[in-house]
Amino acid sequence: MGKQLFMLPEIDREKTKAAVESALDMYRFYLLTVHEDQLPKVTATYSLIPPAFSNQFHSSTEQDVADSFEEKELH
């Protein structure tokens, strides 16, 4: 149990931290360029109304893509 199967390489913590912060800054910037209604939902939603079951599959991602295409066609 004390034996390691592989060795992890040493990392430069400061360079890694700078790279991660840079990536997060870029992500936050891109978030500002997207309309709020087009952002993905990152929290769970709950409803007391049970879902309507049908043979159609519908997701918010598919709806966002369809809306994006419609918006491009209008411009």
MIPA-405637 format. One record per residue: x, y, z of N, C-alpha, C in turn; residue in three letters. Coordinates in pm, 1 decimal, padded with zeros to 6 digits, always signed. Example, Ala and Ser with C-alpha at 12.3 -4.5 7.8 and 13.67 -1.06 7.14 Angstrom:
MIPA-405637
+----------+----------+----------+----------+----------+----------+----------+----------+----------+------+
:       nx :       ny :       nz :      cax :      cay :      caz :       cx :       cy :       cz : rest :
+----------+----------+----------+----------+----------+----------+----------+----------+----------+------+
: +01319.0 : -00569.0 : +00780.0 : +01230.0 : -00450.0 : +00780.0 : +01320.0 : -00330.0 : +00780.0 :  ALA :
: +01285.0 : -00225.0 : +00708.0 : +01367.0 : -00106.0 : +00714.0 : +01290.0 : +00003.0 : +00787.0 :  SER :
+----------+----------+----------+----------+----------+----------+----------+----------+----------+------+
//
This chain:
MIPA-405637
+----------+----------+----------+----------+----------+----------+----------+----------+----------+------+
:       nx :       ny :       nz :      cax :      cay :      caz :       cx :       cy :       cz : rest :
+----------+----------+----------+----------+----------+----------+----------+----------+----------+------+
: +00082.1 : -00118.3 : +00000.0 : +00000.0 : +00000.0 : +00000.0 : +00086.9 : +00125.2 : +00000.0 :  MET :
: +00207.3 : +00120.5 : +00054.4 : +00296.2 : +00233.7 : +00058.9 : +00370.1 : +00255.5 : -00072.5 :  GLY :
: +00356.2 : +00163.2 : -00167.5 : +00427.0 : +00170.7 : -00294.5 : +00347.9 : +00253.4 : -00395.1 :  LYS :
: +00414.7 : +00350.4 : -00460.9 : +00346.7 : +00432.4 : -00561.4 : +00354.0 : +00363.0 : -00696.7 :  GLN :
: +00245.6 : +00372.5 : -00773.4 : +00242.9 : +00311.1 : -00905.4 : +00312.3 : +00398.1 : -01009.1 :  LEU :
: +00309.8 : +00529.0 : -00991.7 : +00375.4 : +00619.2 : -01085.7 : +00413.9 : +00747.5 : -01014.1 :  PHE :
: +00504.7 : +00818.4 : -01071.9 : +00552.9 : +00943.0 : -01012.0 : +00491.0 : +01061.2 : -01087.2 :  MET :
: +00437.0 : +01155.2 : -01013.6 : +00384.3 : +01277.0 : -01074.1 : +00498.8 : +01373.8 : -01098.0 :  LEU :
: +00497.5 : +01443.2 : -01212.5 : +00606.1 : +01537.8 : -01239.1 : +00594.6 : +01660.6 : -01149.3 :  PRO :
: +00707.7 : +01721.7 : -01120.6 : +00709.0 : +01845.2 : -01044.2 : +00654.5 : +01956.8 : -01132.3 :  GLU :
: +00578.1 : +02048.2 : -01072.8 : +00523.3 : +02160.7 : -01149.2 : +00572.9 : +02291.0 : -01087.6 :  ILE :
: +00579.0 : +02392.0 : -01172.0 : +00611.4 : +02525.8 : -01125.1 : +00480.1 : +02587.2 : -01077.4 :  ASP :
: +00461.3 : +02595.1 : -00948.7 : +00334.1 : +02639.6 : -00892.2 : +00297.9 : +02781.3 : -00935.4 :  ARG :
: +00395.3 : +02871.1 : -00940.1 : +00366.1 : +03010.3 : -00977.2 : +00323.3 : +03021.2 : -01123.3 :  GLU :
: +00391.5 : +02948.5 : -01213.2 : +00352.6 : +02951.4 : -01355.0 : +00214.3 : +02888.7 : -01373.6 :  LYS :
: +00188.9 : +02780.4 : -01302.9 : +00059.5 : +02713.3 : -01312.6 : -00051.2 : +02804.1 : -01260.7 :  THR :
: -00026.3 : +02869.4 : -01148.7 : -00126.0 : +02960.5 : -01091.4 : -00155.0 : +03075.4 : -01188.0 :  LYS :
: -00049.7 : +03131.6 : -01249.0 : -00067.6 : +03241.1 : -01345.0 : -00146.7 : +03194.5 : -01467.1 :  ALA :
: -00118.4 : +03073.9 : -01515.3 : -00188.9 : +03021.5 : -01632.8 : -00336.8 : +02998.6 : -01602.4 :  ALA :
: -00366.7 : +02945.2 : -01484.7 : -00506.2 : +02920.9 : -01445.7 : -00580.5 : +03052.5 : -01429.0 :  VAL :
: -00516.7 : +03150.7 : -01363.9 : -00581.0 : +03280.8 : -01346.4 : -00606.2 : +03348.6 : -01480.2 :  GLU :
: -00512.3 : +03334.7 : -01572.8 : -00529.9 : +03391.6 : -01706.4 : -00648.1 : +03326.8 : -01778.4 :  SER :
: -00658.3 : +03194.1 : -01768.3 : -00769.0 : +03122.9 : -01832.8 : -00902.8 : +03163.5 : -01771.2 :  ALA :
: -00906.8 : +03178.4 : -01638.3 : -01031.3 : +03220.0 : -01573.0 : -01068.5 : +03363.3 : -01610.0 :  LEU :
: -00968.3 : +03452.4 : -01621.3 : -00996.2 : +03589.7 : -01664.4 : -01055.7 : +03591.3 : -01804.7 :  ASP :
: -01000.7 : +03507.7 : -01895.0 : -01052.4 : +03501.2 : -02031.4 : -01195.9 : +03447.6 : -02031.2 :  MET :
: -01222.0 : +03346.2 : -01949.1 : -01356.4 : +03289.1 : -01936.9 : -01455.1 : +03395.5 : -01888.9 :  TYR :
: -01416.6 : +03471.3 : -01787.6 : -01504.9 : +03576.9 : -01735.3 : -01530.6 : +03683.2 : -01842.0 :  ARG :
: -01429.3 : +03716.3 : -01921.2 : -01446.1 : +03814.1 : -02028.5 : -01546.2 : +03762.5 : -02132.1 :  PHE :
: -01530.6 : +03636.3 : -02172.7 : -01622.9 : +03579.5 : -02271.5 : -01765.2 : +03570.4 : -02217.1 :  TYR :
: -01779.9 : +03550.6 : -02087.2 : -01913.6 : +03549.1 : -02027.6 : -01984.0 : +03683.1 : -02047.3 :  LEU :
: -01908.1 : +03791.9 : -02047.6 : -01966.4 : +03924.1 : -02065.6 : -02013.9 : +03947.9 : -02208.5 :  LEU :
: -01965.4 : +03870.0 : -02304.0 : -02002.9 : +03890.0 : -02443.8 : -02127.3 : +03810.2 : -02483.9 :  THR :
: -02176.3 : +03727.9 : -02394.4 : -02292.6 : +03642.8 : -02423.5 : -02414.5 : +03698.6 : -02351.4 :  VAL :
: -02528.3 : +03698.5 : -02420.9 : -02652.2 : +03742.3 : -02356.5 : -02683.9 : +03650.5 : -02238.9 :  HIS :
: -02739.8 : +03708.6 : -02134.9 : -02766.6 : +03632.4 : -02012.4 : -02860.1 : +03514.2 : -02037.4 :  GLU :
: -02956.9 : +03531.0 : -02127.5 : -03050.8 : +03421.2 : -02153.4 : -02986.8 : +03307.9 : -02233.3 :  ASP :
: -02866.3 : +03329.7 : -02287.0 : -02797.3 : +03224.8 : -02361.5 : -02694.2 : +03150.5 : -02276.7 :  GLN :
: -02673.7 : +03194.6 : -02153.1 : -02578.2 : +03127.8 : -02066.4 : -02633.0 : +02992.9 : -02019.9 :  LEU :
: -02547.1 : +02894.1 : -02005.7 : -02595.0 : +02764.4 : -01957.5 : -02637.1 : +02774.0 : -01811.7 :  PRO :
: -02731.4 : +02691.2 : -01776.1 : -02777.1 : +02687.2 : -01637.1 : -02680.5 : +02598.3 : -01558.7 :  LYS :
: -02631.7 : +02650.1 : -01448.1 : -02533.8 : +02574.8 : -01370.5 : -02588.6 : +02530.8 : -01235.3 :  VAL :
: -02712.9 : +02562.8 : -01207.8 : -02774.0 : +02519.2 : -01082.5 : -02895.5 : +02432.7 : -01113.5 :  THR :
: -02928.3 : +02348.3 : -01021.7 : -03044.4 : +02262.4 : -01038.5 : -03171.8 : +02344.7 : -01023.2 :  ALA :
: -03273.8 : +02304.8 : -01098.6 : -03404.0 : +02368.9 : -01083.6 : -03504.8 : +02262.6 : -01041.2 :  THR :
: -03594.8 : +02302.3 : -00955.3 : -03695.2 : +02211.2 : -00902.6 : -03833.1 : +02270.0 : -00927.3 :  TYR :
: -03928.5 : +02181.8 : -00948.4 : -04064.3 : +02226.3 : -00973.9 : -04162.0 : +02131.4 : -00905.8 :  SER :
: -04270.4 : +02187.7 : -00855.5 : -04374.2 : +02104.3 : -00796.0 : -04466.0 : +02044.9 : -00902.8 :  LEU :
: -04458.5 : +02098.8 : -01023.1 : -04538.6 : +02048.5 : -01134.9 : -04461.1 : +01934.4 : -01201.1 :  ILE :
: -04520.9 : +01816.7 : -01210.1 : -04448.9 : +01704.9 : -01271.8 : -04428.5 : +01729.7 : -01421.2 :  PRO :
: -04320.8 : +01674.6 : -01476.8 : -04294.3 : +01694.5 : -01619.9 : -04398.3 : +01623.4 : -01705.8 :  PRO :
: -04423.2 : +01681.4 : -01821.4 : -04514.5 : +01617.9 : -01917.1 : -04432.4 : +01521.3 : -02001.9 :  ALA :
: -04468.8 : +01396.1 : -01999.4 : -04393.9 : +01296.7 : -02075.2 : -04451.7 : +01284.7 : -02215.3 :  PHE :
: -04362.3 : +01291.6 : -02312.9 : -04403.1 : +01274.7 : -02452.1 : -04288.3 : +01207.0 : -02526.1 :  SER :
: -04306.6 : +01185.5 : -02653.6 : -04202.1 : +01123.0 : -02734.6 : -04099.2 : +01225.3 : -02781.6 :  ASN :
: -04119.3 : +01352.7 : -02752.5 : -04027.4 : +01456.5 : -02796.9 : -03922.2 : +01481.9 : -02690.2 :  GLN :
: -03797.1 : +01492.0 : -02735.6 : -03688.3 : +01525.7 : -02645.3 : -03656.0 : +01672.7 : -02664.6 :  PHE :
: -03645.6 : +01745.9 : -02555.5 : -03619.4 : +01889.3 : -02564.4 : -03524.3 : +01928.7 : -02452.7 :  HIS :
: -03419.3 : +01998.5 : -02490.3 : -03326.2 : +02045.4 : -02387.7 : -03300.5 : +02193.6 : -02408.1 :  SER :
: -03255.3 : +02259.2 : -02303.2 : -03226.7 : +02402.2 : -02312.8 : -03109.7 : +02427.2 : -02407.2 :  SER :
: -03016.6 : +02332.7 : -02416.0 : -02902.7 : +02348.6 : -02507.0 : -02951.0 : +02348.2 : -02650.7 :  THR :
: -03039.2 : +02254.8 : -02684.4 : -03094.3 : +02251.2 : -02820.6 : -03171.3 : +02378.5 : -02851.0 :  GLU :
: -03245.8 : +02427.9 : -02755.6 : -03321.5 : +02550.3 : -02775.7 : -03227.6 : +02668.6 : -02798.0 :  GLN :
: -03119.1 : +02674.6 : -02723.6 : -03022.0 : +02782.9 : -02739.5 : -02958.3 : +02780.5 : -02878.3 :  ASP :
: -02925.9 : +02662.0 : -02927.4 : -02867.7 : +02650.1 : -03061.2 : -02969.6 : +02694.3 : -03166.1 :  VAL :
: -03092.7 : +02651.3 : -03152.4 : -03197.1 : +02691.1 : -03247.2 : -03217.1 : +02842.3 : -03245.0 :  ALA :
: -03219.1 : +02901.1 : -03127.1 : -03234.2 : +03046.7 : -03116.3 : -03116.1 : +03118.7 : -03179.7 :  ASP :
: -02997.4 : +03063.6 : -03163.0 : -02877.0 : +03123.9 : -03220.1 : -02885.3 : +03124.5 : -03372.2 :  SER :
: -02930.5 : +03013.3 : -03431.4 : -02944.4 : +03005.7 : -03576.7 : -03050.5 : +03105.0 : -03626.6 :  PHE :
: -03160.3 : +03112.5 : -03554.9 : -03266.1 : +03204.6 : -03594.2 : -03217.4 : +03349.5 : -03588.7 :  GLU :
: -03139.0 : +03381.2 : -03486.5 : -03088.1 : +03517.0 : -03471.4 : -02991.6 : +03550.3 : -03585.7 :  GLU :
: -02908.0 : +03454.6 : -03626.0 : -02815.0 : +03477.4 : -03736.5 : -02888.3 : +03493.6 : -03868.7 :  LYS :
: -02998.0 : +03421.4 : -03887.7 : -03075.8 : +03432.3 : -04010.3 : -03143.6 : +03567.9 : -04022.1 :  GLU :
: -03179.2 : +03627.4 : -03907.4 : -03245.7 : +03757.4 : -03909.8 : -03148.9 : +03869.6 : -03941.7 :  LEU :
: -03020.8 : +03850.1 : -03918.1 : -02922.9 : +03956.8 : -03940.3 : -02853.2 : +03942.4 : -04070.6 :  HIS :
+----------+----------+----------+----------+----------+----------+----------+----------+----------+------+
//
